[in-house]
Amino acid sequence: MPLQQLLYDQSERTKVRFVGLTTGQARYDFAIVYTKQFFEKPLVVCMQTGRSTLLCSEEARNASYLQQVFQLEKKEEADELSDFFIQNLPRVPSESR
C-alpha cells in the first residue's frame, strides 16, 4: 500500500465570477475563481471543456499560451480571449509571484 502524505488541506471563502461571452469565432463560458491560494492568481476554468489555468492579466497577454491551454483552433480566438482577460483579470504584484 503506497504511503500518502497530505500536503495541505485548507478552506477559504472565495469569490467566483461566471462569465459568458461571444467572440467573432465562438461562445465561451468561464468561471473565474479568485483565491489567495495560488499566489493570488485567479483560477480560470472553461465551463465547456473543463480546461483550466492560473492566470493574471500580465500572463493573458500571451495569446499563444491561451491557445495552447484552452486548445483553440485559431490564433484569432486566442487574441480575442487575451483582450478580454487583460481587461478583466487582476494584476498580480511581482512580490507575490
C-alpha positions as CSV (number, residue, x, y, z in Angstrom):
1,M,0.0,0.0,0.0
2,P,1.5,3.4,-1.0
3,L,2.4,5.9,1.7
4,Q,0.3,9.1,1.3
5,Q,1.3,12.4,2.8
6,L,-1.2,15.2,3.0
7,L,0.5,18.4,1.7
8,Y,-2.3,20.8,2.6
9,D,-5.9,20.9,3.4
10,Q,-7.3,24.5,3.6
11,S,-10.7,26.0,3.4
12,E,-11.3,29.5,2.1
13,R,-14.2,31.7,1.2
14,T,-13.7,32.6,-2.4
15,K,-15.3,34.9,-5.0
16,V,-16.4,33.2,-8.2
17,R,-17.3,35.1,-11.3
18,F,-19.2,33.4,-14.1
19,V,-18.7,35.0,-17.5
20,G,-20.4,34.1,-20.8
21,L,-19.1,35.9,-23.9
22,T,-19.0,35.5,-27.6
23,T,-16.2,36.5,-30.0
24,G,-16.2,36.5,-33.8
25,Q,-15.3,32.8,-33.6
26,A,-17.1,31.1,-30.7
27,R,-19.0,31.3,-27.5
28,Y,-17.2,30.9,-24.1
29,D,-18.4,30.3,-20.6
30,F,-15.8,30.8,-17.9
31,A,-15.7,30.5,-14.2
32,I,-13.1,32.8,-12.6
33,V,-12.2,31.8,-9.1
34,Y,-10.5,34.5,-7.0
35,T,-8.4,32.9,-4.3
36,K,-5.3,33.7,-2.2
37,Q,-4.2,30.0,-2.5
38,F,-2.2,30.3,-5.7
39,F,-0.1,33.5,-5.3
40,E,-3.4,35.4,-5.7
41,K,-3.8,34.4,-9.3
42,P,-7.3,33.6,-10.3
43,L,-8.2,30.1,-11.5
44,V,-9.8,30.4,-14.9
45,V,-12.0,27.4,-15.9
46,C,-13.6,26.9,-19.3
47,M,-17.0,25.5,-18.4
48,Q,-17.5,23.8,-21.8
49,T,-14.2,21.8,-21.7
50,G,-13.1,21.8,-18.1
51,R,-9.7,23.1,-19.1
52,S,-8.2,25.5,-16.6
53,T,-5.2,27.6,-15.8
54,L,-4.0,30.1,-13.2
55,L,-3.9,33.4,-15.0
56,C,-3.3,37.1,-14.2
57,S,-3.7,40.0,-16.6
58,E,0.0,40.1,-17.5
59,E,0.0,36.4,-18.5
60,A,-3.1,36.9,-20.5
61,R,-1.0,38.9,-23.0
62,N,0.5,35.7,-24.2
63,A,-2.2,34.6,-26.7
64,S,-0.1,31.6,-27.7
65,Y,-0.3,30.3,-24.2
66,L,-4.1,30.8,-24.1
67,Q,-4.4,29.0,-27.4
68,Q,-2.5,26.0,-26.0
69,V,-4.2,25.8,-22.6
70,F,-7.8,26.1,-24.0
71,Q,-6.9,24.2,-27.2
72,L,-8.2,26.9,-29.5
73,E,-8.1,26.2,-33.2
74,K,-7.4,29.7,-34.4
75,K,-5.0,32.4,-33.2
76,E,-7.7,35.0,-33.6
77,E,-9.7,33.2,-30.9
78,A,-6.8,33.4,-28.6
79,D,-6.2,37.1,-29.4
80,E,-9.8,37.9,-28.5
81,L,-9.7,36.0,-25.3
82,S,-6.4,37.7,-24.5
83,D,-8.0,41.1,-24.9
84,F,-10.9,40.1,-22.6
85,F,-8.7,38.6,-19.8
86,I,-6.3,41.6,-19.9
87,Q,-9.2,43.8,-19.1
88,N,-10.9,41.6,-16.6
89,L,-8.2,39.8,-14.6
90,P,-6.3,41.5,-11.8
91,R,-2.6,42.3,-11.9
92,V,-0.6,40.2,-9.5
93,P,2.1,42.1,-7.6
94,S,5.5,40.9,-8.6
95,E,6.4,40.1,-5.0
96,S,3.5,37.6,-4.9
97,R,5.0,35.5,-7.7
